Amino acid sequence: MEHTEDDFLKRARQKAITLIEGGHTQQAALLILAIRNVTRLSSIGTNHPHKYEPKQEDL
């Protein structure tokens, strides 16, 4: 199953919320920084969402 960048970002944001609710603020902060970097870098390229398969350990 292919995932778009938007799918990955939605799942990552939800994971960050779950981490914060569980008291894991440091891990959530790192994930939020990663989300910001991906969002910023993707806006530099084309307007097409990139297709890729996120690995299970990414989430």
N, C-alpha and C positions, 0 to 999 in steps of 0.2 A: 504494500500500500504506500502510495506516495503522499508526502505531506508538503504543504507550501510553507513558506517562511512565516506567514500569518498564523497558521496552525501551531507551529512550534512556539511562537511568541506568546500566544494565548495560553498554552500549556505551561510555559515557563513562568508567566505572570501568576497563574493559579498556584504553581508550586511555591513561589515566593510568598504568597499570602498564607499558604499552609505552614511554611516555615516560621513566619512571623507569629502566627497564632499558636504555634507549638513552642515559642520561646527561643527559637534558633535564629536570633537576629543577625549574627555574624554571617551565617551561611546565606540568609536571605539577602543581606547587603551585597555579597559577592554575586549572587544570581542577578540581582537588580542591575548591578554594574555591567554584567555580561549582556543582559537584555538591552541596555542602553547602547552598548558598543555595536551589537548586531543591528539594531535599528538605525543607528547613525551610519554605519558602513553600508547598509543596504540602500540607504537613500542616495548614496553617492553614485551607485551603479544605475542599471536600467530600471524601468518602471515595472518590469515583469517580476512576479514572485519566483524565486529560485526554487526548484524542486530538488528535494534531497530526503534521505531517510535518517532521521535522528536516531542515534543509538540509545538503547535503554538506559545506559549509565549516564546519559546527558540529562535525564530527568529524574 
